[in-house]
Every structure is written in structure tokens, then in C-alpha cells.
Amino acid sequence: MAVTAHAARRVVAVRHGETAWSVSGQHTGTTDIPLTDDGRRLAARLRAVVAGESFALVLTSPLQRARETCALCGLADTAVIEPDLVEWNYGKYEGLTPAQIHATAPGWLIFRDGCPGGETPAEVGARVDRVIARARAVDGDVALFAHGHVLRVLVARWLGLPPGAGQHFLLDTGTLNVLSYYRGLPAVKTWNAPAFVGGDGAGRSTGGVASSPTGKASWRPTSASPR
């Protein structure tokens, strides 16, 4: 699936920071809860990664945990609310943990089965397809602030895979992901990367996405990037 030369160069997709329910493992779809203090602290680290970047478009889920993460990254002033980035509607499974769900529905998989009273994988896929089309219509980089399951479906659809393929892309809170292209084909440059600034004090990388001495994030192209 080749794309036009005017499509978005990169989509920087950020999963919101930690919430009380992400810690407890409860499914948090449309329930609108804030970040925890740790969630705010870790999300704020991403600001050093995106600082100085110029985004042609910034989209955020309307839910406060995503909007707050966007604000902590310093992009609230230019952000546009995008309802299609809201988290998967879990229906009857809202607020339940996987263990509670499996007690009554053994073998349940959200990426295969969807949620009773909520959304199917195909319905979430249709939403993220609209987001991808909007991003690809932009000439420049795009930033997205959203949620775990919806972003996992989004990366699958970015690559031209079915929505259910999102099950293969694990995604933690407060992480940065970069979707790009390789020879005109959709590709993943960075996935599930926590932010850090610098190293461990001894010149060693500690993992995640770092800001460089020039203030540019390490996910920008380098001479070592594949051509």
C-alpha cells in the first residue's frame, strides 16, 4: 500500500499517562478519569522529546486523561479534539478487570470478540481509518494523543492489517510511538517507548526515547536510518 508524497511524514502517537484504573487493570473506555500523580510526572517527560518539533496537526481524544497528557507535552494550544480517538467502548465490560471478564467469558479476546454492549474490532477499525485518512491528508508531521486499545488498532490499520492484529502490539501508558514510511510503504519506526532525558549518568542509554543535545528527539531521521 504505497502512499502519496504529500502524506504526513510521521505520526507521533502518544498513549496517555497512568490512571488509577490502568494500575488496577480495569478496562477504562468512556469513563473519564484523570491521570495519577505518577502519570502526570511520566507524561511530562515526553515534553522534552517533542519540544521544538513542528506538528502540522495535533489531535487528541476528548477524554481528560489524553487531553491532560497532550497539555503536559506542551501541545494543548494547538490540539484539536478528535472524537474518533476515544478509547474502545467496552460496553458491559467497562470497569472490569480481565480476570473478572474471564470468570464469565473464558477465552475472551477483545481483538477477536469485541465487547457486549460496546464496540466490535471492525467498528474501532472504522474509526481509526478516518483518523489515518485525516493524518495522511496533512503535509507534515502529526501528533495523536489517545488510548491503549484504540492506538493498537490504529497501528495495525496503518500497516494495512486487520483491526484484530492490534493484539500483537503491546502498549504501556505514557509511551511514544512513531509511525512513518519505508520506501513509500507504511512502517513503524518507534513503538512503546517511554521517555527519558539523557542517560544513566555514565553515558549509557537507559532505554526509551531521548532528547538529543540539539533538542531534537532521537526518532528523527539519522544517517543510520534505512533508505
C-alpha positions, 0 to 999 in steps of 0.5 A, spaced: 500 500 500 504 505 497 502 512 499 502 519 496 508 524 497 504 529 500 502 524 506 504 526 513 511 524 514 510 521 521 505 520 526 507 521 533 502 517 537 502 518 544 498 513 549 496 517 555 499 517 562 497 512 568 490 512 571 488 509 577 484 504 573 490 502 568 494 500 575 488 496 577 487 493 570 480 495 569 478 496 562 477 504 562 473 506 555 468 512 556 469 513 563 473 519 564 478 519 569 484 523 570 491 521 570 495 519 577 500 523 580 505 518 577 502 519 570 502 526 570 510 526 572 511 520 566 507 524 561 511 530 562 517 527 560 515 526 553 515 534 553 522 534 552 522 529 546 517 533 542 519 540 544 521 544 538 518 539 533 513 542 528 506 538 528 502 540 522 496 537 526 495 535 533 489 531 535 487 528 541 481 524 544 476 528 548 477 524 554 481 528 560 486 523 561 489 524 553 487 531 553 491 532 560 497 528 557 497 532 550 497 539 555 503 536 559 507 535 552 506 542 551 501 541 545 494 543 548 494 550 544 494 547 538 490 540 539 484 539 536 479 534 539 478 528 535 472 524 537 474 518 533 480 517 538 476 515 544 478 509 547 474 502 545 467 502 548 467 496 552 460 496 553 458 491 559 465 490 560 467 497 562 470 497 569 472 490 569 478 487 570 480 481 565 480 476 570 473 478 572 471 478 564 474 471 564 470 468 570 464 469 565 467 469 558 473 464 558 477 465 552 475 472 551 479 476 546 477 483 545 481 483 538 477 477 536 470 478 540 469 485 541 465 487 547 457 486 549 454 492 549 460 496 546 464 496 540 466 490 535 474 490 532 471 492 525 467 498 528 474 501 532 477 499 525 472 504 522 474 509 526 481 509 526 481 509 518 478 516 518 483 518 523 489 515 518 485 518 512 485 525 516 493 524 518 495 522 511 491 528 508 496 533 512 503 535 509 507 534 515 508 531 521 502 529 526 501 528 533 495 523 536 494 523 543 489 517 545 488 510 548 491 503 549 486 499 545 484 504 540 492 506 538 493 498 537 488 498 532 490 504 529 497 501 528 495 495 525 490 499 520 496 503 518 500 497 516 494 495 512 492 489 517 486 487 520 483 491 526 484 484 530 492 484 529 492 490 534 493 484 539 500 483 537 502 490 539 503 491 546 502 498 549 504 501 556 501 508 558 505 514 557 509 511 551 511 514 544 510 511 538 512 513 531 509 511 525 512 513 518 514 510 511 519 505 508 520 506 501 513 509 500 510 503 504 507 504 511 512 502 517 513 503 524 519 506 526 518 507 534 513 503 538 512 503 546 517 507 548 517 511 554 521 517 555 527 519 558 532 525 558 539 523 557 542 517 560 544 513 566 549 518 568 555 514 565 553 515 558 549 509 557 542 509 554 537 507 559 532 505 554 526 509 551 526 515 547 531 521 548 532 528 547 538 529 543 543 535 545 540 539 539 533 538 542 531 534 537 528 527 539 532 521 537 526 518 532 528 523 527 531 521 521 539 519 522 544 517 517 543 510 520 536 510 518 534 505 512 533 508 505 
